[in-house]
Amino acid sequence: MNIAFNGDIYYEDNTLATNVAYRLYFKRNNTGSSPSTWSDIRYTEIGLNQFNINLGDPDLLTNDGIANANDEVLILYWIPMQEDQYSFDLLQWSGIYYKLDSRQTYPQDVQILSHQHPFCNFEFSGYDVGETSYITDINSSDDYSWMFSGLNHYQRYQRLGQLLFNMNKVPNNAVDIIWDDGIVDSNLNLNESPFSHTYTAPDDYNIRVTLTNSGDLDCTQDLPVHVVNNIWNGLIWAPPVCLNYDIEYIPDIAGITDSVIGVDYYIDGVLEYSSLAWDESFVHSFDTGGTHNIQQCIRYFDGFVNQEKCEDFTVIMCLIAHYEDESYGCGLVFIQNSQIGSPPVKTFQWDVTYAGDVIAHVEGPEYERFYYAFPYLGDFRVRLQVEDQYNTASYEREYSITECPGSESSGGGGGGGSSPWIYQESKPEILPKITIIDINTDEITDKKILILDVIDVKDLNI
């Protein structure tokens, strides 16, 4: 292996530098390459300003090592040479970076610099009085880069997952913030961003953030902010909201409520309640179905000018299922007269139950009427379930049938005959159970019995 890196080293005044320490880091990116490794610390020869290092050196990959294109190399330089790269006593330092290609030699002159100013990049959020404001760090750092002899040079804390120079680590107490309202926060840790604050009055504030590095050099960033009074709409009520039923609507307004001038309420686009206090409720009833809109408009002073903030609230009317019935033949016509909250109806569902069993069922948006002829005597339950656009409701009644359990004119149990009403066929009539206790005769050899008819004993005059 023979891949060499060499060149002259210059101070920041562009004079040749002598007595410089340097070191190389090889980063493997190919599975066939030699493992990642650091070289030992090297030094320029006495009186000379040149560096020279080879990946095939014994303290790196050796002659038998392998490096491929896209593997990476960092070379670091610093003075004083008796310190190591992690020292906090470095006077000048830098690093250069390569992604390897097919070359065998990488000639390059390099430069070392003294500590440079850090980089500030902060962002402010939260412009409302009484609410928490934040200053957030957006990649502020003590990293610095510059171009020398056609190649980017770096002063960086870390790269390629490796610690490079501790001098570029931002101290724990590096951040100071002047909030411009008499409050100053000092010695903050950059890693604890975001930093919070609460303004108590509307005004134009000029915030100043200062970041100081380990060399006592700093950067500052001014953040002019416009802080105002603000409010947030809110309205609550207790459902269900039904036709012609008074409901109290209670404001749930938040923010700087002292700044509220008055609150207006528009019901379905019409101004109904004007200049109410911020916490003043009102009572309203609706006399039509469907969904309704209440618009709450808050007029307030933001500390600079009058403002208005409006928000719409949707009121969904309740659904009340109900039906009436009318006699028809040996049955009943059930006629829905439900209060539909949000038309149109998706479906009407009718169920007739006997002894816990559903013996008739129909459903669909067309079943506003339902005819049913009870097939036999007994107790029945008739249930209507209605579904509109938002809600489902049901109504149920019990019927005790003591006469007319079916007739030829009605087409038999559960039938509607030639009537115009919609019906559903029911289960057939349930016959009583017949039990043979004993046949006491010796004359009958074949003791099978043919049942021709069944008569209830209550119909016999005995």
TORKOL-4160 file (C-alpha; in steps of 0.2 Angstrom, whole numbers, padded with zeros to 4 digits, m for minus):
462
<pt num="1" X="0000" Y="0000" Z="0000"/>
<pt num="2" X="0007" Y="0017" Z="m0004"/>
<pt num="3" X="m0006" Y="0032" Z="m0003"/>
<pt num="4" X="0003" Y="0048" Z="0003"/>
<pt num="5" X="m0002" Y="0064" Z="0010"/>
<pt num="6" X="0010" Y="0079" Z="0011"/>
<pt num="7" X="0012" Y="0098" Z="0010"/>
<pt num="8" X="0018" Y="0114" Z="0018"/>
<pt num="9" X="0009" Y="0120" Z="0034"/>
<pt num="10" X="0006" Y="0139" Z="0037"/>
<pt num="11" X="0001" Y="0150" Z="0052"/>
<pt num="12" X="m0014" Y="0161" Z="0051"/>
<pt num="13" X="m0003" Y="0176" Z="0045"/>
<pt num="14" X="0002" Y="0165" Z="0030"/>
<pt num="15" X="0020" Y="0162" Z="0036"/>
<pt num="16" X="0027" Y="0145" Z="0036"/>
<pt num="17" X="0023" Y="0135" Z="0052"/>
<pt num="18" X="0036" Y="0124" Z="0061"/>
<pt num="19" X="0035" Y="0113" Z="0076"/>
<pt num="20" X="0017" Y="0107" Z="0072"/>
<pt num="21" X="0009" Y="0091" Z="0077"/>
<pt num="22" X="m0002" Y="0081" Z="0066"/>
<pt num="23" X="m0012" Y="0065" Z="0065"/>
<pt num="24" X="m0022" Y="0055" Z="0052"/>
<pt num="25" X="m0039" Y="0046" Z="0054"/>
<pt num="26" X="m0044" Y="0032" Z="0042"/>
<pt num="27" X="m0062" Y="0028" Z="0040"/>
<pt num="28" X="m0067" Y="0012" Z="0032"/>
<pt num="29" X="m0083" Y="0013" Z="0021"/>
<pt num="30" X="m0080" Y="m0003" Z="0010"/>
<pt num="31" X="m0081" Y="m0020" Z="0018"/>
<pt num="32" X="m0065" Y="m0025" Z="0009"/>
<pt num="33" X="m0055" Y="m0011" Z="0016"/>
<pt num="34" X="m0044" Y="m0011" Z="0032"/>
<pt num="35" X="m0052" Y="m0007" Z="0048"/>
<pt num="36" X="m0054" Y="0011" Z="0054"/>
<pt num="37" X="m0039" Y="0018" Z="0064"/>
<pt num="38" X="m0030" Y="0033" Z="0070"/>
<pt num="39" X="m0011" Y="0035" Z="0067"/>
<pt num="40" X="0001" Y="0040" Z="0080"/>
<pt num="41" X="0004" Y="0058" Z="0083"/>
<pt num="42" X="0017" Y="0064" Z="0070"/>
<pt num="43" X="0028" Y="0080" Z="0071"/>
<pt num="44" X="0036" Y="0091" Z="0058"/>
<pt num="45" X="0055" Y="0089" Z="0057"/>
<pt num="46" X="0064" Y="0102" Z="0067"/>
<pt num="47" X="0066" Y="0118" Z="0057"/>
<pt num="48" X="0054" Y="0111" Z="0043"/>
<pt num="49" X="0036" Y="0116" Z="0040"/>
<pt num="50" X="0031" Y="0100" Z="0030"/>
<pt num="51" X="0020" Y="0086" Z="0034"/>
<pt num="52" X="0021" Y="0069" Z="0026"/>
<pt num="53" X="0011" Y="0053" Z="0030"/>
<pt num="54" X="0006" Y="0037" Z="0021"/>
<pt num="55" X="m0008" Y="0025" Z="0024"/>
<pt num="56" X="0005" Y="0011" Z="0022"/>
<pt num="57" X="0014" Y="0017" Z="0037"/>
<pt num="58" X="0016" Y="0004" Z="0051"/>
<pt num="59" X="0005" Y="0014" Z="0063"/>
<pt num="60" X="m0009" Y="0015" Z="0050"/>
<pt num="61" X="m0014" Y="0001" Z="0038"/>
<pt num="62" X="0004" Y="m0006" Z="0035"/>
<pt num="63" X="0010" Y="m0011" Z="0018"/>
<pt num="64" X="m0002" Y="m0025" Z="0017"/>
<pt num="65" X="m0017" Y="m0014" Z="0021"/>
<pt num="66" X="m0031" Y="m0010" Z="0009"/>
<pt num="67" X="m0040" Y="0006" Z="0005"/>
<pt num="68" X="m0053" Y="0009" Z="m0008"/>
<pt num="69" X="m0062" Y="0023" Z="m0016"/>
<pt num="70" X="m0075" Y="0032" Z="m0005"/>
<pt num="71" X="m0066" Y="0027" Z="0011"/>
<pt num="72" X="m0062" Y="0043" Z="0021"/>
<pt num="73" X="m0047" Y="0052" Z="0028"/>
<pt num="74" X="m0046" Y="0066" Z="0041"/>
<pt num="75" X="m0029" Y="0074" Z="0045"/>
<pt num="76" X="m0028" Y="0086" Z="0060"/>
<pt num="77" X="m0014" Y="0099" Z="0064"/>
<pt num="78" X="m0010" Y="0109" Z="0080"/>
<pt num="79" X="0002" Y="0119" Z="0090"/>
<pt num="80" X="0010" Y="0118" Z="0103"/>
<pt num="81" X="0016" Y="0102" Z="0097"/>
<pt num="82" X="0019" Y="0095" Z="0115"/>
<pt num="83" X="0000" Y="0095" Z="0118"/>
<pt num="84" X="m0012" Y="0082" Z="0110"/>
<pt num="85" X="m0027" Y="0086" Z="0100"/>
<pt num="86" X="m0039" Y="0085" Z="0114"/>
<pt num="87" X="m0030" Y="0099" Z="0125"/>
<pt num="88" X="m0039" Y="0115" Z="0130"/>
<pt num="89" X="m0022" Y="0124" Z="0128"/>
<pt num="90" X="m0021" Y="0123" Z="0109"/>
<pt num="91" X="m0016" Y="0140" Z="0101"/>
<pt num="92" X="m0019" Y="0136" Z="0083"/>
<pt num="93" X="m0027" Y="0121" Z="0074"/>
<pt num="94" X="m0036" Y="0114" Z="0059"/>
<pt num="95" X="m0041" Y="0099" Z="0050"/>
<pt num="96" X="m0044" Y="0093" Z="0032"/>
<pt num="97" X="m0055" Y="0080" Z="0024"/>
<pt num="98" X="m0054" Y="0068" Z="0009"/>
<pt num="99" X="m0065" Y="0055" Z="0002"/>
<pt num="100" X="m0052" Y="0044" Z="m0007"/>
<pt num="101" X="m0052" Y="0042" Z="m0026"/>
<pt num="102" X="m0040" Y="0033" Z="m0037"/>
<pt num="103" X="m0025" Y="0044" Z="m0033"/>
<pt num="104" X="m0009" Y="0038" Z="m0024"/>
<pt num="105" X="m0003" Y="0055" Z="m0019"/>
<pt num="106" X="m0013" Y="0070" Z="m0011"/>
<pt num="107" X="m0002" Y="0085" Z="m0011"/>
<pt num="108" X="m0010" Y="0099" Z="m0001"/>
<pt num="109" X="m0004" Y="0115" Z="0008"/>
<pt num="110" X="m0013" Y="0118" Z="0025"/>
<pt num="111" X="m0016" Y="0132" Z="0037"/>
<pt num="112" X="m0019" Y="0132" Z="0056"/>
<pt num="113" X="m0029" Y="0146" Z="0064"/>
<pt num="114" X="m0032" Y="0152" Z="0082"/>
<pt num="115" X="m0049" Y="0150" Z="0090"/>
<pt num="116" X="m0063" Y="0159" Z="0079"/>
<pt num="117" X="m0080" Y="0165" Z="0084"/>
<pt num="118" X="m0094" Y="0153" Z="0087"/>
<pt num="119" X="m0109" Y="0153" Z="0075"/>
<pt num="120" X="m0126" Y="0158" Z="0082"/>
<pt num="121" X="m0143" Y="0152" Z="0075"/>
<pt num="122" X="m0158" Y="0154" Z="0086"/>
<pt num="123" X="m0176" Y="0155" Z="0083"/>
<pt num="124" X="m0190" Y="0163" Z="0093"/>
<pt num="125" X="m0208" Y="0157" Z="0095"/>
<pt num="126" X="m0223" Y="0162" Z="0105"/>
<pt num="127" X="m0229" Y="0180" Z="0103"/>
<pt num="128" X="m0243" Y="0181" Z="0115"/>
<pt num="129" X="m0244" Y="0189" Z="0132"/>
<pt num="130" X="m0246" Y="0177" Z="0146"/>
<pt num="131" X="m0241" Y="0162" Z="0135"/>
<pt num="132" X="m0224" Y="0153" Z="0136"/>
<pt num="133" X="m0212" Y="0160" Z="0123"/>
<pt num="134" X="m0197" Y="0150" Z="0117"/>
<pt num="135" X="m0179" Y="0153" Z="0110"/>
<pt num="136" X="m0173" Y="0137" Z="0101"/>
<pt num="137" X="m0156" Y="0133" Z="0096"/>
<pt num="138" X="m0155" Y="0129" Z="0077"/>
<pt num="139" X="m0138" Y="0121" Z="0075"/>
<pt num="140" X="m0128" Y="0134" Z="0084"/>
<pt num="141" X="m0110" Y="0128" Z="0087"/>
<pt num="142" X="m0091" Y="0133" Z="0089"/>
<pt num="143" X="m0087" Y="0124" Z="0072"/>
<pt num="144" X="m0078" Y="0135" Z="0059"/>
<pt num="145" X="m0073" Y="0132" Z="0041"/>
<pt num="146" X="m0063" Y="0142" Z="0029"/>
<pt num="147" X="m0054" Y="0139" Z="0012"/>
<pt num="148" X="m0036" Y="0138" Z="0010"/>
<pt num="149" X="m0026" Y="0133" Z="m0005"/>
<pt num="150" X="m0041" Y="0126" Z="m0014"/>
<pt num="151" X="m0047" Y="0115" Z="0000"/>
<pt num="152" X="m0060" Y="0117" Z="0015"/>
<pt num="153" X="m0052" Y="0118" Z="0032"/>
<pt num="154" X="m0061" Y="0115" Z="0048"/>
<pt num="155" X="m0060" Y="0118" Z="0067"/>
<pt num="156" X="m0073" Y="0106" Z="0073"/>
<pt num="157" X="m0078" Y="0097" Z="0089"/>
<pt num="158" X="m0081" Y="0080" Z="0080"/>
<pt num="159" X="m0083" Y="0072" Z="0063"/>
<pt num="160" X="m0085" Y="0054" Z="0056"/>
<pt num="161" X="m0091" Y="0049" Z="0074"/>
<pt num="162" X="m0074" Y="0054" Z="0081"/>
<pt num="163" X="m0069" Y="0068" Z="0094"/>
<pt num="164" X="m0057" Y="0080" Z="0085"/>
<pt num="165" X="m0054" Y="0096" Z="0096"/>
<pt num="166" X="m0061" Y="0099" Z="0113"/>
<pt num="167" X="m0057" Y="0117" Z="0110"/>
<pt num="168" X="m0072" Y="0117" Z="0099"/>
<pt num="169" X="m0084" Y="0110" Z="0112"/>
<pt num="170" X="m0097" Y="0123" Z="0117"/>
<pt num="171" X="m0095" Y="0125" Z="0136"/>
<pt num="172" X="m0110" Y="0121" Z="0147"/>
<pt num="173" X="m0113" Y="0139" Z="0153"/>
<pt num="174" X="m0111" Y="0147" Z="0136"/>
<pt num="175" X="m0128" Y="0155" Z="0133"/>
<pt num="176" X="m0134" Y="0172" Z="0139"/>
<pt num="177" X="m0151" Y="0179" Z="0135"/>
<pt num="178" X="m0157" Y="0197" Z="0138"/>
<pt num="179" X="m0176" Y="0197" Z="0136"/>
<pt num="180" X="m0178" Y="0216" Z="0135"/>
<pt num="181" X="m0191" Y="0216" Z="0149"/>
<pt num="182" X="m0179" Y="0218" Z="0164"/>
<pt num="183" X="m0176" Y="0199" Z="0164"/>
<pt num="184" X="m0159" Y="0191" Z="0160"/>
<pt num="185" X="m0155" Y="0173" Z="0160"/>
<pt num="186" X="m0136" Y="0169" Z="0161"/>
<pt num="187" X="m0124" Y="0154" Z="0160"/>
<pt num="188" X="m0137" Y="0143" Z="0151"/>
<pt num="189" X="m0132" Y="0126" Z="0143"/>
<pt num="190" X="m0134" Y="0126" Z="0124"/>
<pt num="191" X="m0140" Y="0107" Z="0125"/>
<pt num="192" X="m0155" Y="0112" Z="0136"/>
<pt num="193" X="m0163" Y="0122" Z="0122"/>
<pt num="194" X="m0177" Y="0128" Z="0120"/>
<pt num="195" X="m0176" Y="0142" Z="0133"/>
<pt num="196" X="m0193" Y="0148" Z="0140"/>
<pt num="197" X="m0200" Y="0165" Z="0145"/>
<pt num="198" X="m0217" Y="0173" Z="0148"/>
<pt num="199" X="m0220" Y="0191" Z="0144"/>
<pt num="200" X="m0233" Y="0200" Z="0155"/>
<pt num="201" X="m0237" Y="0215" Z="0143"/>
<pt num="202" X="m0239" Y="0218" Z="0125"/>
<pt num="203" X="m0224" Y="0227" Z="0117"/>
<pt num="204" X="m0210" Y="0227" Z="0104"/>
<pt num="205" X="m0195" Y="0218" Z="0112"/>
<pt num="206" X="m0177" Y="0216" Z="0105"/>
<pt num="207" X="m0170" Y="0200" Z="0113"/>
<pt num="208" X="m0151" Y="0197" Z="0112"/>
<pt num="209" X="m0144" Y="0180" Z="0113"/>
<pt num="210" X="m0125" Y="0178" Z="0116"/>
<pt num="211" X="m0115" Y="0162" Z="0114"/>
<pt num="212" X="m0097" Y="0161" Z="0121"/>
<pt num="213" X="m0085" Y="0148" Z="0117"/>
<pt num="214" X="m0070" Y="0141" Z="0127"/>
<pt num="215" X="m0059" Y="0154" Z="0120"/>
<pt num="216" X="m0070" Y="0168" Z="0127"/>
<pt num="217" X="m0075" Y="0173" Z="0109"/>
<pt num="218" X="m0094" Y="0175" Z="0106"/>
<pt num="219" X="m0107" Y="0178" Z="0094"/>
<pt num="220" X="m0123" Y="0188" Z="0096"/>
<pt num="221" X="m0140" Y="0187" Z="0088"/>
<pt num="222" X="m0154" Y="0200" Z="0090"/>
<pt num="223" X="m0172" Y="0194" Z="0089"/>
<pt num="224" X="m0185" Y="0208" Z="0087"/>
<pt num="225" X="m0202" Y="0201" Z="0092"/>
<pt num="226" X="m0219" Y="0209" Z="0093"/>
<pt num="227" X="m0229" Y="0202" Z="0108"/>
<pt num="228" X="m0247" Y="0205" Z="0109"/>
<pt num="229" X="m0263" Y="0201" Z="0119"/>
<pt num="230" X="m0272" Y="0186" Z="0112"/>
<pt num="231" X="m0288" Y="0177" Z="0115"/>
<pt num="232" X="m0294" Y="0160" Z="0109"/>
<pt num="233" X="m0312" Y="0156" Z="0105"/>
<pt num="234" X="m0322" Y="0143" Z="0114"/>
<pt num="235" X="m0340" Y="0138" Z="0116"/>
<pt num="236" X="m0348" Y="0123" Z="0126"/>
<pt num="237" X="m0365" Y="0116" Z="0128"/>
<pt num="238" X="m0373" Y="0100" Z="0135"/>
<pt num="239" X="m0381" Y="0089" Z="0121"/>
<pt num="240" X="m0393" Y="0083" Z="0116"/>
<pt num="241" X="m0400" Y="0099" Z="0107"/>
<pt num="242" X="m0418" Y="0095" Z="0102"/>
<pt num="243" X="m0431" Y="0105" Z="0093"/>
<pt num="244" X="m0439" Y="0119" Z="0102"/>
<pt num="245" X="m0429" Y="0115" Z="0118"/>
<pt num="246" X="m0419" Y="0129" Z="0127"/>
<pt num="247" X="m0400" Y="0125" Z="0128"/>
<pt num="248" X="m0388" Y="0136" Z="0137"/>
<pt num="249" X="m0372" Y="0140" Z="0127"/>
<pt num="250" X="m0357" Y="0144" Z="0139"/>
<pt num="251" X="m0342" Y="0154" Z="0132"/>
<pt num="252" X="m0325" Y="0145" Z="0135"/>
<pt num="253" X="m0314" Y="0159" Z="0130"/>
<pt num="254" X="m0295" Y="0159" Z="0135"/>
<pt num="255" X="m0281" Y="0171" Z="0134"/>
<pt num="256" X="m0280" Y="0189" Z="0140"/>
<pt num="257" X="m0299" Y="0191" Z="0143"/>
<pt num="258" X="m0296" Y="0208" Z="0151"/>
<pt num="259" X="m0293" Y="0214" Z="0133"/>
<pt num="260" X="m0310" Y="0208" Z="0127"/>
<pt num="261" X="m0322" Y="0222" Z="0121"/>
<pt num="262" X="m0337" Y="0212" Z="0117"/>
<pt num="263" X="m0343" Y="0195" Z="0110"/>
<pt num="264" X="m0355" Y="0193" Z="0096"/>
<pt num="265" X="m0365" Y="0177" Z="0091"/>
<pt num="266" X="m0371" Y="0174" Z="0074"/>
<pt num="267" X="m0384" Y="0159" Z="0073"/>
<pt num="268" X="m0385" Y="0152" Z="0055"/>
<pt num="269" X="m0378" Y="0169" Z="0049"/>
<pt num="270" X="m0389" Y="0180" Z="0058"/>
<pt num="271" X="m0383" Y="0191" Z="0072"/>
<pt num="272" X="m0393" Y="0186" Z="0087"/>
<pt num="273" X="m0383" Y="0191" Z="0103"/>
<pt num="274" X="m0372" Y="0206" Z="0102"/>
<pt num="275" X="m0359" Y="0214" Z="0114"/>
<pt num="276" X="m0359" Y="0200" Z="0127"/>
<pt num="277" X="m0346" Y="0199" Z="0140"/>
<pt num="278" X="m0332" Y="0187" Z="0137"/>
<pt num="279" X="m0339" Y="0175" Z="0150"/>
<pt num="280" X="m0358" Y="0179" Z="0147"/>
<pt num="281" X="m0368" Y="0164" Z="0142"/>
<pt num="282" X="m0385" Y="0164" Z="0132"/>
<pt num="283" X="m0400" Y="0153" Z="0130"/>
<pt num="284" X="m0406" Y="0148" Z="0112"/>
<pt num="285" X="m0418" Y="0135" Z="0105"/>
<pt num="286" X="m0419" Y="0129" Z="0087"/>
<pt num="287" X="m0436" Y="0126" Z="0078"/>
<pt num="288" X="m0429" Y="0117" Z="0063"/>
<pt num="289" X="m0420" Y="0101" Z="0060"/>
<pt num="290" X="m0403" Y="0098" Z="0052"/>
<pt num="291" X="m0386" Y="0105" Z="0058"/>
<pt num="292" X="m0384" Y="0123" Z="0064"/>
<pt num="293" X="m0370" Y="0135" Z="0065"/>
<pt num="294" X="m0365" Y="0147" Z="0079"/>
<pt num="295" X="m0351" Y="0159" Z="0075"/>
<pt num="296" X="m0343" Y="0167" Z="0090"/>
<pt num="297" X="m0334" Y="0183" Z="0086"/>
<pt num="298" X="m0323" Y="0191" Z="0099"/>
<pt num="299" X="m0318" Y="0209" Z="0098"/>
<pt num="300" X="m0302" Y="0213" Z="0108"/>
<pt num="301" X="m0287" Y="0225" Z="0109"/>
<pt num="302" X="m0271" Y="0216" Z="0106"/>
<pt num="303" X="m0261" Y="0230" Z="0114"/>
<pt num="304" X="m0258" Y="0240" Z="0098"/>
<pt num="305" X="m0275" Y="0239" Z="0088"/>
<pt num="306" X="m0292" Y="0232" Z="0089"/>
<pt num="307" X="m0294" Y="0215" Z="0083"/>
<pt num="308" X="m0308" Y="0202" Z="0079"/>
<pt num="309" X="m0307" Y="0183" Z="0080"/>
<pt num="310" X="m0321" Y="0172" Z="0074"/>
<pt num="311" X="m0324" Y="0153" Z="0075"/>
<pt num="312" X="m0338" Y="0142" Z="0069"/>
<pt num="313" X="m0346" Y="0129" Z="0080"/>
<pt num="314" X="m0358" Y="0116" Z="0073"/>
<pt num="315" X="m0373" Y="0111" Z="0083"/>
<pt num="316" X="m0380" Y="0094" Z="0078"/>
<pt num="317" X="m0399" Y="0092" Z="0082"/>
<pt num="318" X="m0404" Y="0077" Z="0092"/>
<pt num="319" X="m0414" Y="0062" Z="0084"/>
<pt num="320" X="m0430" Y="0056" Z="0093"/>
<pt num="321" X="m0437" Y="0040" Z="0087"/>
<pt num="322" X="m0456" Y="0038" Z="0088"/>
<pt num="323" X="m0471" Y="0030" Z="0080"/>
<pt num="324" X="m0490" Y="0029" Z="0080"/>
<pt num="325" X="m0501" Y="0014" Z="0076"/>
<pt num="326" X="m0518" Y="0012" Z="0067"/>
<pt num="327" X="m0529" Y="m0004" Z="0067"/>
<pt num="328" X="m0530" Y="m0012" Z="0050"/>
<pt num="329" X="m0538" Y="m0029" Z="0048"/>
<pt num="330" X="m0531" Y="m0041" Z="0061"/>
<pt num="331" X="m0515" Y="m0031" Z="0062"/>
<pt num="332" X="m0508" Y="m0014" Z="0065"/>
<pt num="333" X="m0501" Y="m0001" Z="0053"/>
<pt num="334" X="m0485" Y="0007" Z="0062"/>
<pt num="335" X="m0482" Y="0025" Z="0056"/>
<pt num="336" X="m0465" Y="0033" Z="0061"/>
<pt num="337" X="m0467" Y="0051" Z="0067"/>
<pt num="338" X="m0449" Y="0053" Z="0073"/>
<pt num="339" X="m0440" Y="0070" Z="0076"/>
<pt num="340" X="m0426" Y="0069" Z="0063"/>
<pt num="341" X="m0411" Y="0079" Z="0069"/>
<pt num="342" X="m0400" Y="0079" Z="0053"/>
<pt num="343" X="m0410" Y="0073" Z="0038"/>
<pt num="344" X="m0410" Y="0064" Z="0027"/>
<pt num="345" X="m0414" Y="0047" Z="0035"/>
<pt num="346" X="m0402" Y="0033" Z="0031"/>
<pt num="347" X="m0414" Y="0019" Z="0037"/>
<pt num="348" X="m0429" Y="0014" Z="0047"/>
<pt num="349" X="m0428" Y="m0003" Z="0055"/>
<pt num="350" X="m0444" Y="m0012" Z="0062"/>
<pt num="351" X="m0443" Y="m0027" Z="0073"/>
<pt num="352" X="m0457" Y="m0038" Z="0080"/>
<pt num="353" X="m0452" Y="m0050" Z="0094"/>
<pt num="354" X="m0461" Y="m0063" Z="0103"/>
<pt num="355" X="m0454" Y="m0072" Z="0118"/>
<pt num="356" X="m0437" Y="m0065" Z="0115"/>
<pt num="357" X="m0437" Y="m0070" Z="0096"/>
<pt num="358" X="m0437" Y="m0058" Z="0081"/>
<pt num="359" X="m0452" Y="m0065" Z="0071"/>
<pt num="360" X="m0452" Y="m0050" Z="0058"/>
<pt num="361" X="m0439" Y="m0038" Z="0052"/>
<pt num="362" X="m0438" Y="m0025" Z="0038"/>
<pt num="363" X="m0426" Y="m0010" Z="0036"/>
<pt num="364" X="m0423" Y="0003" Z="0023"/>
<pt num="365" X="m0425" Y="0022" Z="0020"/>
<pt num="366" X="m0442" Y="0018" Z="0012"/>
<pt num="367" X="m0450" Y="0010" Z="0027"/>
<pt num="368" X="m0459" Y="0025" Z="0035"/>
<pt num="369" X="m0474" Y="0013" Z="0037"/>
<pt num="370" X="m0475" Y="m0005" Z="0042"/>
<pt num="371" X="m0490" Y="m0016" Z="0043"/>
<pt num="372" X="m0490" Y="m0032" Z="0053"/>
<pt num="373" X="m0504" Y="m0045" Z="0057"/>
<pt num="374" X="m0501" Y="m0054" Z="0073"/>
<pt num="375" X="m0500" Y="m0073" Z="0069"/>
<pt num="376" X="m0507" Y="m0079" Z="0086"/>
<pt num="377" X="m0512" Y="m0073" Z="0103"/>
<pt num="378" X="m0499" Y="m0067" Z="0116"/>
<pt num="379" X="m0487" Y="m0052" Z="0120"/>
<pt num="380" X="m0477" Y="m0044" Z="0106"/>
<pt num="381" X="m0464" Y="m0030" Z="0106"/>
<pt num="382" X="m0463" Y="m0018" Z="0091"/>
<pt num="383" X="m0447" Y="m0008" Z="0090"/>
<pt num="384" X="m0442" Y="0006" Z="0078"/>
<pt num="385" X="m0424" Y="0011" Z="0076"/>
<pt num="386" X="m0420" Y="0026" Z="0065"/>
<pt num="387" X="m0403" Y="0032" Z="0059"/>
<pt num="388" X="m0400" Y="0049" Z="0052"/>
<pt num="389" X="m0384" Y="0057" Z="0046"/>
<pt num="390" X="m0376" Y="0058" Z="0063"/>
<pt num="391" X="m0386" Y="0049" Z="0076"/>
<pt num="392" X="m0396" Y="0033" Z="0079"/>
<pt num="393" X="m0411" Y="0032" Z="0091"/>
<pt num="394" X="m0425" Y="0019" Z="0095"/>
<pt num="395" X="m0442" Y="0018" Z="0101"/>
<pt num="396" X="m0451" Y="0002" Z="0107"/>
<pt num="397" X="m0469" Y="m0003" Z="0114"/>
<pt num="398" X="m0477" Y="m0019" Z="0120"/>
<pt num="399" X="m0493" Y="m0026" Z="0113"/>
<pt num="400" X="m0504" Y="m0039" Z="0121"/>
<pt num="401" X="m0515" Y="m0048" Z="0108"/>
<pt num="402" X="m0530" Y="m0056" Z="0115"/>
<pt num="403" X="m0541" Y="m0058" Z="0099"/>
<pt num="404" X="m0541" Y="m0059" Z="0080"/>
<pt num="405" X="m0524" Y="m0068" Z="0079"/>
<pt num="406" X="m0526" Y="m0070" Z="0060"/>
<pt num="407" X="m0540" Y="m0072" Z="0047"/>
<pt num="408" X="m0542" Y="m0078" Z="0029"/>
<pt num="409" X="m0545" Y="m0060" Z="0024"/>
<pt num="410" X="m0528" Y="m0055" Z="0030"/>
<pt num="411" X="m0519" Y="m0069" Z="0022"/>
<pt num="412" X="m0514" Y="m0078" Z="0037"/>
<pt num="413" X="m0502" Y="m0074" Z="0051"/>
<pt num="414" X="m0490" Y="m0060" Z="0048"/>
<pt num="415" X="m0497" Y="m0057" Z="0031"/>
<pt num="416" X="m0505" Y="m0041" Z="0025"/>
<pt num="417" X="m0516" Y="m0049" Z="0011"/>
<pt num="418" X="m0520" Y="m0037" Z="m0002"/>
<pt num="419" X="m0517" Y="m0022" Z="0009"/>
<pt num="420" X="m0506" Y="m0008" Z="0002"/>
<pt num="421" X="m0494" Y="m0009" Z="0018"/>
<pt num="422" X="m0477" Y="m0016" Z="0018"/>
<pt num="423" X="m0475" Y="m0032" Z="0029"/>
<pt num="424" X="m0464" Y="m0046" Z="0033"/>
<pt num="425" X="m0469" Y="m0064" Z="0034"/>
<pt num="426" X="m0468" Y="m0071" Z="0052"/>
<pt num="427" X="m0465" Y="m0088" Z="0059"/>
<pt num="428" X="m0479" Y="m0100" Z="0057"/>
<pt num="429" X="m0491" Y="m0103" Z="0072"/>
<pt num="430" X="m0484" Y="m0114" Z="0085"/>
<pt num="431" X="m0495" Y="m0129" Z="0089"/>
<pt num="432" X="m0497" Y="m0136" Z="0106"/>
<pt num="433" X="m0487" Y="m0151" Z="0111"/>
<pt num="434" X="m0496" Y="m0168" Z="0112"/>
<pt num="435" X="m0491" Y="m0181" Z="0124"/>
<pt num="436" X="m0498" Y="m0199" Z="0124"/>
<pt num="437" X="m0499" Y="m0205" Z="0142"/>
<pt num="438" X="m0506" Y="m0223" Z="0139"/>
<pt num="439" X="m0517" Y="m0234" Z="0127"/>
<pt num="440" X="m0526" Y="m0246" Z="0139"/>
<pt num="441" X="m0533" Y="m0260" Z="0127"/>
<pt num="442" X="m0528" Y="m0277" Z="0122"/>
<pt num="443" X="m0538" Y="m0276" Z="0106"/>
<pt num="444" X="m0526" Y="m0264" Z="0097"/>
<pt num="445" X="m0511" Y="m0273" Z="0091"/>
<pt num="446" X="m0504" Y="m0258" Z="0081"/>
<pt num="447" X="m0503" Y="m0244" Z="0094"/>
<pt num="448" X="m0499" Y="m0230" Z="0081"/>
<pt num="449" X="m0511" Y="m0215" Z="0083"/>
<pt num="450" X="m0515" Y="m0203" Z="0068"/>
<pt num="451" X="m0519" Y="m0185" Z="0074"/>
<pt num="452" X="m0532" Y="m0177" Z="0063"/>
<pt num="453" X="m0535" Y="m0161" Z="0073"/>
<pt num="454" X="m0531" Y="m0152" Z="0089"/>
<pt num="455" X="m0544" Y="m0143" Z="0099"/>
<pt num="456" X="m0540" Y="m0132" Z="0114"/>
<pt num="457" X="m0550" Y="m0139" Z="0129"/>
<pt num="458" X="m0556" Y="m0121" Z="0133"/>
<pt num="459" X="m0566" Y="m0122" Z="0116"/>
<pt num="460" X="m0575" Y="m0138" Z="0122"/>
<pt num="461" X="m0591" Y="m0137" Z="0132"/>
<pt num="462" X="m0587" Y="m0149" Z="0145"/>
